[in-house]
Amino acid sequence: MIRWWLFSGTAALFALAFLVLPYLISVPADAPVGASFTLTVALFTGLVVSLLFTLYGIGRARLEIAAYNANEVDIELFEVDGDSSPAEVTAVFKSKLNESRMYTPAVVPGVSRSYDFIQIVESAGEAATGWWRVASRLVKLARPPHAIRISGRLRANAEGQHQLVLEVVRQPGFAASPLLLTDDDEQRLLGRAANAVAALVIPRSKYCRNQQWARWRGAKIPGALFDAYERANQYKNERRYDEALAEYHRAIELDPANVHIRVEIGNLQERLDLHLAALVTYDDVVTLCENRNYGPSTPEAAALLLARYRRALVLGRGDWLAHDWWLADPKTRIRQTRMRESIRLRFDRYRATVPAPAGLLDDPDGSANEDKAARLRAYLCEVAQYELEQLIAEKRPRHLRELLSDNCLRLGLLAVYLRRLMANAEMGSPLKGYSAVKGVAVSGFEKLANDTSWPPSIDALMDVVAEQLAPRGPSSIWHEHYNAACVYAVALLPSGMRGEPSATKETVRVLAADEKKTLITKAIAQLDNAAASRHSGYLAQRRPWVMSEDPDLSTLRGQPEFRAFEMITYSPDRPTPLRPRRVHAWELATYTSNLVRHIASCLAHAWRRHTPQPRAFVDEAAAESWHRAENEAWATVSQLASGNQEWQTRYQSIKALQRWSRASGYACDDIRFPAYSEQDLFTRAAALTDDPDLRKEWQLPQGEDTINKETELYLRRCGERLVALSHLLRTPGDRGGVPRTRKEFQQVTETWAALADWFADGDSLSPVSTRQARFERAFRR
């Protein structure tokens, strides 16, 4: 665009010269008569041509700017072969294109910050006629048309699928090859088309400076890559986490070196309590960046910093990692064998600095696992402290300190140190106060240097937090106050694994009532400060992490003060609930139960539709096809019952449910993680314990202990039900023959309906034992 500005400037100078020359040149008196006329015509012609070139140069320069900004798109009315309205189809496409967004990295897991980057404009057309039309076109040389124009045609192909042909023209001098997209669903097809257009626009625009796409500058981003990334963020925002994780992995298959997407995968794995997987993902990012020598000035610098920071915090939650490593159920430990092998190799990097004690990273053998889990927990916290101390000691450029400030790192270090102090106290070998792991001293922790108790002195802790909040260069206010809240919340945690109470030891003291009140008040005050520092849209993006997913806040959520904070900050449409420590585990268990219920309801609906009328003919070929689908459904339910902790298993079940729903016409809402409420907790607990009085207890004032007790009971009963279902379906095989009669069709329908009723905790009023017995009778029939 610079050359066109130079061209227009040069042309303007020539126009000025032609304008001034008549005053500088005089025609001699003895010159021929026509010389004066010729000179006048020549100067006037030069002036007009120079002005036209000036306008043309300005127009081309502005066209180049518009193409680089890529924020205005002109969409022509689509051609549609079929019953759909062209105006309606075009409007839907515009709406989908407007939903394409740019995302920026976030320090705390949650919905990524985003912003619109495409603005759809309409062409006004040519209203003027005659010489006014010529004049208007001359003026438009300085006001060029929109740089990106899109036209399309929607039709049906030979297989009956929707097919969309798109043509994207980017002026000047670029026209993409026509895009041909095919899909069974028209809405999904238009969404894919919108993402394909955005993928074409980004690499040749200023938005390629966005960190996720910086390496694609001047290249062609595959439409499937951008579509997968956009869908992943959309699903994440809708709490459809399994589908979001699948889309992120689809994006990584197309762009394996994109470390920014890998960081977002790690964030989502944290939200799903997949702590070992998150540790591997973050370590992969660090290793990839180190192997490619990505420095602080590269687009990957932010991803590297966030991956190192989040890896340290995941390591700091050593109780979760150690539990998954040594104390998980046998099935989970078997599935994680390869992951443990990978993690053992990754800890070789600490051989010279923080070596792992012998045997702590071995495979579980069933003996003395509790002791090894406690020791591994303390070791992982030590490694986390080492990583954060190294990160604080390193010099970072200003843009990275604005992303993750020194105070934010220091407060994260303080939270990790408290977890290490807790782990060692629980193990019976308390630390001798704060000290750096490998001599990288961090100032401001002196008041904890001689404190060996757990929890530490509340006064000393408050002084250290205040010291870490003192201004130090660029700041990220929200994260600093949020980390300060996490520090106080960690001091409230029980010292057992995963924030659970454990047997009282001499090295673990019980908080006095006034100390607990002080910690709660301080934590809520810091959350208030964090909320006040950012706009409400940012708070909405962080809400799931704060309200239910961050393990550091698990005890704080069960306090009345936290309910008041939620009410004031988020103004929900119903009274704020008192949350249990394992609220996210409740969400996962309820989500899995809902998935089983929807699969069973869908199959019952399908077989009810297939059931022939009395004395009607049964199409044997169709019946065999339906029978094969039923066997596939039983295999899917069996895998879900036995492997419900694996997101891949749940995702495959969701995809199968969506396929069956489309085939049968079953109205299935999108399966998403439910929002916790006390009413749902007690209603579902009542349905699983045959205690109808529990349904009304949510209306009564409840304490923290009652909520945690009912949650643990509900989680245990959900697990027992899935185990019972797994045992029943262990060898489903080919269940009987192909149904031939109306009665056999009805029996199949009844079996699926009984399974749906067994898992309908929020709706069913019959005792769970009755519902289970009904299903077992129908299944064995």
N, C-alpha and C positions, 0 to 999 in steps of 0.2 A: 504493500500500500504506500510505502515511502516514495517509490519511484513515480507513482501517479500524482502524489502531492508535488514532487519536484517538477513533473511535466506541467501540471496546471499552474504552478508558480511561474515557470518560464513563459508559458503562453500568456499569462497576465502581464508580465513585463513587456512582451512584444506588443500587446494591446495598448499598454500605456505609452510605449514608444510611438506607435502609429497615431495615438491621440495627440501627442506633444509635437511630433515632427512638423505639422503645418505651421506652427508658430516659430519654428527654427529655420525652415527652408523658405526661401523666397524665389519666385520665378523671375528670371532676367527679363528686362523690358524688350530685348530684341528676340526673345524666344518665339517659336511658332505659336499660332493662336491655339492649337489643340493641346499644347504642353500643359497648360494650367489645368485643363479638364482631365487629361490623362493622369496627372499627379494626384488630383483629388480622388478620382475613381480608384487608383491603386492604393492610396492611404486608407480609404473607406473600406475597400475589400480586405486589406490586411487587418484592419481593426475588427471587422466582423468575423473573419476566420479565426483570429486570435481569441476573441471572446468565446466562439464556439469550442475551440480547443480547451479554453480555460474551464468552461462548463463541463465538457466531456471528462477532463482530467479530475475535476472535483467529483463528478458522478462516479467514475471508476474507483477513486480512492474511498469514497463513502461506501461503495458496493463491497470493496475489499474489507472495510471495517465491519460492515454488517455480516459478511460471511465469516469473519474471524470471531465476532461476538456470538453469532449463531443463536440469537435470542428472538428472532422473528421468523415465523414460518407461515407461508401462504399455502393453504390447502384448497385445491379445487374440488368441486362437487364430484363425488365418486360415481362411477357408472355401476349399476347394479342389475344383474340378470336374475330376475326372480321376483318374489312378492315383497321383499323388504323395500322400504323407502330409501332412495338415495340420500335424502337430507338426513334421515335418522341414522343411517350407517356412517355418514360423514361426521355427524355430531358425536357419535360414540367413539369414533377414531380420534377426534379432537380431544375428547375427554380423556381417553387413554394416554394420548401424547402429553397432555398437560400433567399427568400423574408421574411422568418420568422425572426423576430427581437426582441431584448430586448429593452424596453423603460424605461427611467428614469424620475423621476418627474421634472416638470418645475414650476418655480415661477410665470411666466406670461402665461396666456392662449395661446394656439397655438398647433402646432404639437409637440408631446413629443420628446425629444432627444432620439435617438435610435442607435443601433449598431448591426452588424451581429454577430451571435454566432455559426453558422454551416458552416463548410467548406466541400464540397463534393470532395472526392478523388477517383481516379481510381486504380484498382488493375492491376499491371503490368503482372501478370501471371508467369508461370514457363518456362523459356526459356532454362535453362541448362539441361544436361542429364548426365547419368553415375555418377561417383563418385563426379564430380563437383556439381551435384544436391544435393547429400548427404551433401557435405561441405557447400553449400549455405543454406541448411535448418538448419544446426548447427549454422551458423552465425545468422540466423533469430531468433534464440532463444533470442538473445539480442535486436532484432528489431522486435517486435511483429506485428501481423496484426492489422488492424484498429478495434477499439473497437466496433463500431456499424455497422452492416450490415443489409441492407434492400432488400427484394425481394417482388415481387408483381405479381398479375395476374388480368388483366382487362377483363371483360366479360359482356354479357347482360343477365339479369334475365328473368323470365317468363313474367313479365309485360313490357318488352322492355326497362327498365331502365339500366343505366350503373352501374355495380357493380365491386368494387375493393377489392381484398383480399390482405392484406399487412401482412408480417411477419417481425418483428423487433427483431433482436438478439443483445443484448448488452453483450459483453464478459468482464470479465469472469462470468459465472454462472447466467446469467439472459436472459430469452427469453420471451417476451411479448406474450400474447395470440394473435392469428391472428386477425387483425382488418378487419371487414366487413363493407364497406361503400357503400351506394347506393344514386344515384342522377340522375335527368333527364339530367343535363348538364355535359359533360365530363370535361370541364375546371374547373367548380366549384367543381366537385368531386375530382380532383387532388389537388386543393387548400385545401380542407378539409382534405385530406389524409396527406398532408405536415404538416398541423397544428396539426393533431393527432400524428404524429411522434414526432414533437417538444414537445408536451405535455408529451409524454412518456420519453423523454430524460431529460427534465429539472429537475424533482424532485430528480434524482440520480446524479446530476452533480453540479459543482460549481456555475452554473447559478441560482440555487435555492436560492443563497444569494441575488439575485435581489429582491428589496423590494416587488414587486407585488406578488412574488411567494414564499417568505421565509417560510410562514406557511405551504406550501405543501411539505416541505423537507421529502423525504422518502415515501410520499404518491403518489397516482395516480391522476394527474390532469385530469379531464374529457376533452376529446378531444373537445367537444362542447364549453367548457369554453374558452380554449385557442383560438379556431377558432373564437369565438365571439369577443374576445379582439383584436386579430390581424385584423379582418375585420373592427372593429370600428376605429382603428388607420389608416387603409388604407383609409376608407371613409372620415375620418376627413382630411387627407392629400389631398384628391380629392375634398374637399369642398362639400361633400354630407352629410351635417350635420344631417339631420333628420334620415338618415339611420345609421349614426355613433351612434347617441344617442340611437336608438333602439337596436343596437348591444351591447352597453355598458350595457343597462338594461337587455339584455339576459344574459350577463356575470354575472351580479349581482344576477340574479335569481339562478345561479349555485354556486355562491360564495358570499353570502350576507354579510359576515364579512370582505370582502376585501375593506379596507378603501382607498387604493390607487386608485382603479377603481372609487370609489365614488368621490374622488377629481377630477378625470378627467371628470366625468359627470358634476360636478359643473363648471369646466372650460368651457365646451362646452355650458352649459346653459347660462353662461355669454356672450359667443360669439353670442348666439341667442337672446340676450336681454330678457331672462327669469330670471329676477333679483330676483323675489320672490322665484322661484323654486331653483335658485342657493343658496340663503340664507338658505333655508331648507336643501339642500344637504350638505352644509358645516357644518351646525349645527348638522346634523345627525352624521357626521364624528367625531366632537368634543365630542358629547355625547357618542357615541359608544366607543371611546378611553378612556374617563374618566370612564365609567362604568366598563371597563375591566382592568383598572389600567395600561395602557400601559405607560411605563416610557421612558426616553430619550435613553435608550440602546436597546429598542425593534425595530423591523423592521418598526413598525407603527409610530415611532417618527417623521419621515419626513412628513408623511401624516397629522399628527396632527398639526404640525407647519404650513404647507401650508394651511390647512383648516382654522385655526384661523386667519392667515394673510389675506387670500382671503375673509373670512367672514367679517372681519373688513373693507376691501376696498368696499365690496358690501354694507355694512351698510353706509359707507361714501358717497355713491351715493344715498343719501336719497331722492333726487328729483325724481329719477327713481322709487324707491320703493313706495314713497308716491303717485306718479301719478298712478301707477298700483293699489294701494290700494283704493284711493278715487276718481280718475278722469278717470279711464278706462271706456270704453263703457259698457252699462248694461249687454250685453251678456258675456263679459269677466269677469265682477264682479261676475256674477252668477256662472260661471265655477270655479272661484277661491275661492268659499265660504269655502270649506274644507281646502284649503291651509291657508286661513286667520285664521281659527280655530287652526290649527297646530302652526302657528307662534305666536298666542296669548299665547299659553301654553309655548312656548320656551322663551318668554320674562319674565316669572316668575323668571328666574335666575338672573334678574337685579332688583328684587323687593327691595333688601336691599342696592343696590349700586346706580343704575341709574333707579329709578322707572318711568314707563310711566305715563304721565299725564292722568287724567281720560278722557275716551271717544276717545282717539286717535287711539286705536286699535279695535274700534267697527266696525260693518258692515256698509257700506255706506247706508244712508237713503234718499239721494237726497237733503238734506238741508245743507247749509254752508260747502259744501265739499271742496271748495277752501281754506277756512281758516284752516280747519282741516288738509288738505294736507300740507300746509305750516308749521304748527306746528309739524306735524309728521316728516317732512323732517328735521327740526332742531333737534328734539329729536334723530332721527336715527344717525345723524352726531355726536351728543354728545356720544352716545353709542359706535360708531366706534372709537372716540378719546379715550374713556376709555379702550377699548379692546387693542388698540395699545400701550397705555401707560403701561398697565399691561404686555404686551408681551415684551416690551423693558426692563422693570424692572426685569424680570425673568432671572436667570442664565441658559445658554444653553451650552451643550458640544460643542467642537470645530467643529465636523462634521455637527452639525445643524447651527452653525454660518457661516460655509462655504457655506451652502445651502442658507441661508437667513441672510445676515450680519446685524450688528447693524445699520450701515449707511442706509441700504436699509429700515429697519423698521422706522428709524427716518424720512427719506424723505417721506415714506408713511404716517406717522403721520402728517407731514407738509401739504401734499396734502389734507388729511382729515380735518385738522383744517381750511384750506382755504375754503373748502366746507361748513364747519359749520359757518364760518364767513360770507360767502355769504348768507347762508340760513337765518341767523338771520337778516342780513341787508335787505334782500328782505322782511322779515316779519315786518320790521320797528322797531325792537328792537335789535340794534347792540350789540355785545359782548364788554366787557370792556378790550379788549386785551387778549393775550394768558394766560391761567392758566390751570393747570392740573384739570381733572374732579374730581378725588378723592385723591388729595394730592400726587400722584406719579409724582414728578417733573422730567422733561426731560431738561437737560442742552442744551444751544445753542439757545433757543427760546427767550432770554431776549429782543432782539430788537423788538419783536412783542408784548411785554407785554403791551405796552401803545398805540398800534395802533388799533383804533376802526373803521376805515373806510373800505369800500369795493369799489374797490380793495385796498389792503394795500399799504404802501409805497414801491415803487419798489426798492429803495436803501436798505431798511431794509430787504426786501425779498431776495435780492441777497446776502447780508451778512450772513443771516441765512442758505441759501443753501450752501454757501461756507464752513460754519462752520460744517454742517452735512456731507460734503464730506471729511472732515479731516480723516486721517487713524485711524481706531479703530479695531485692531485685524484682524482676517480673513475677507477678502473682497470678494464680488461678483460684480466685476466692472460693468458688463453690466447692472445689475438691479439697481445699485446705480445711474448711469448716466441716465438710462431710467426714474427712479422715479424723478430725478431732473428735467428732461424735462417735466414730467407730472405736477410738481409743477408750473412751469412757464406757462404751457398750461392751467391749472385750473384758474390761475389769468386772463386769456384772456376770459374765458367763460362768456356769458351773465348770468344774475342772475336768470332767470326764470326757470321753471320746465324743466327738461331734456335738459338743455343747450339752451333753447329758450329765445329770448328777452322778457322782461316784461315791464310793465309801470314803468317809471322812478320815483324813490322815493328819498326823501331827504337823506336817508341813503346809497344810491347807487350813486357813482360818475362815470362819464364817463372818460375812460382812454384818456389821451392826446395822440396825434399822436406819439410823441417821446417816451412816456412810452410804448405804444403798440409795437413800433418798437423794443425797448429794450427787452421786454419779448419774442417776436418772435425770435430775434437773439440769446438770451440766450437758449431758448428751442431747437432751431436747433443745436446750438453748443453742447448741452448735448447729443442730438441724434447722432451727429457725433462721439462724444467720446464713446458712447455706441457701435456704429457700428464698430469703430476701435478696440474695445477690444475683439471682438469675430471673429471666422472664418466665412466665407461666408455661409457655410451650416447652421449654427445657425441663421444667419440673414434671410435666406430663410424661416426657420420654423416660425419665428416671424412676417413675412411680413403681413399676413392678419390681425393680431391683431393691428399692428402699422398703417397700411394703411387705415383700414376701421372699426375696431371693438371696439377699446378702446374709451369709452366715454370721457375720460380726454382730448383726442387730437382732439375732434370734431371741435373746432374753428381753431386750428392750421392747420388742413388739408386744410382749405380754403385759405391759404396764399401762395403767389408765392415762398416764401423761402422754404416751405415744398415741393413744386414741384421740386425745385432744389435739395433738399436733396434726394428725391426719385430717380431722374435721376442719381445722382452721385453714390448712394449706390446700387441701384438695376439694373440700366442700362436697362430699359424696351425696348421692340421692337417698341414702338410708343411713341409720346410725352406724358409726364405725365399729367394727368388731374387735374383740380382744383376741389377738392372734397367738396361736401356740408356737412353741419353739420350732417345730418341724412343719411349718405351714406349707413349705414347698413340697414336702413329701406327701402331705394331704392332697395337694393339687394334682400331683402325679398319679396317686392312687385313684382319685376320682376320675381323672382323665382316662385312665386305662379301663376302669369299669364302664364308663360311658361308651368307649370304643367297642368293647365286647357287646354291650347292649344294642348299639346301633347296627353292628354286623348281624346279630341275631334277628333284630326287627326287620332289617332289609331282606334277609333270606325268607323270613316268615311271610313278608309281604309278597315276595316273588312267587313262592309256592302257592300262596292263596290265589294269586292271579292265574297260575297255571292249572289250578284244580279244575277238572272238567265238570260240566253240568251233568246231572243225572242222566244215565243212558247215552251220554255223548261219546264220540269216538276219540281215543287217545292217540295222538301222533307219536309213534314209537321213536322215530328219529329225534324229534324235539325232546321227548322224555329222556332219552339217553344223554343228550346234550345238557339238560338241566341236572341230571344225576351226576355227570362229571363235574359240573360247577359246584354241586353240593359237596362232593368229596374234597374239592379244592378249598371250599369254605371251612370244612371241618379241620383240614390241615392247617389253615391260616389261624383259626381260633386256638388250636393246640399249640402252635408256635408262640402265639401271643400270650397264652397262659403260662408257658414255661420260660419265655424270654422277654417278659414285659419290661425289664429294666434296660433293655437294649433299644436305643432309638431306631436302629435300622429295622428291627422287628415290628415296632409300632408303625413305622412309616410304610412298610410293605402292606400291613393290615389296612392302613388308611387308603392306599392306592387301590387295593382290592375292593374295599367298600365303595369307593367312588365309581369304580367300573361296574360293580353290581347295581349300584343305585341308578346309574344311567340306563342300564339294560332293563331294569324292572320298573322304573318310574317312581322309586321310593324317594320321598322328600327328605333328604339328609342334609341337615345344616352342617356347616364346616365344623370339624372336630377341633376344638381348641382347649388349652388349659383353662380350667374354670377359675373364677375369682372366689376367694375364700369368704365365707360368711358363717356366723355362729349358727344361724338357722339351718344351713346345709350340713354343718358338722353334726348337730344333734339329730337332725332328721335322718341322715344316712347312718349314724351310729345306732339309732333306734331300729332301723330296718335290718341291721346286721346282728343285733343282740336280742331281738324279740322282746324289747322293752318299750312298749308304746308310750310310756310316761316321758321318755327322753325327748319326744317330739316337742313337748311344751317347755322344756327346761331352758331353751335358748331365750325365752322371754324373761327369765329370772336373772337377777344379777349373778354373774359368775366370776370366780377368781382365777388367777393364773394356774394354780395347781389343778383345778377341775378341767380347764380347757386342755391342758397338756395330757391329763389322764385320759380324757375321752378321745383325744387325737391318737394317742398310742394304741388304745383299744380298737379304734376304727382301722388303723393301719394294719394291726395284727390280724383282724378279721378279714380284711381285704386280701392279705397275703394268703391266709388259710383257704379262702374261697378259690383263689387262682390255683393253688396247689391241688385242691380237690378236683377242680376242672381239668387240670393237666393230667392227673392220674387217670381220670375217667376217659380222657381222649388220647392216652399215651400211644395206642395203636389203633387209630380210627379205621385205617384201611378202606375197603369198599363196603360201606354200610348197607348190607342187603342188596337186593336186586333193583333193577330199574322199576319205578312205580308204574303200575299198569291200570289200577282202578282208582276210582274217586276216593275210596277209603284210604288207600295207601298215600295218596296225595295229601289228604287231611292229616294223616299221622306225621308225615314229614313237617307239615306246617305247624302242628302242635308242638313238635320237638323244638323247633326254632323259637316259637313263641314262649315256651317254658324257659328256655335259656335267657331270652330277653327279660322275662319277668324275674328270674333269679338275680339278675344284675341291675334291676330297676330300683335302686335303693331310695331314690328321692320320691318315687311315685307309688310304690307298692305298699299296701297296708297289711298284707298277709305276712306271717312269720317267715323268717329266712329259712328255717328248717323245713317248712311246708313247701316253699318254692324250690328248694334244692331237691327234696324228695320227688316232687312232681317232674322236674327235669330228668332225674335219674331213671324214673319209670318210663318216661317217654323215650329217652335215649336208648335204653336196653330193650325196648319193645321190638 
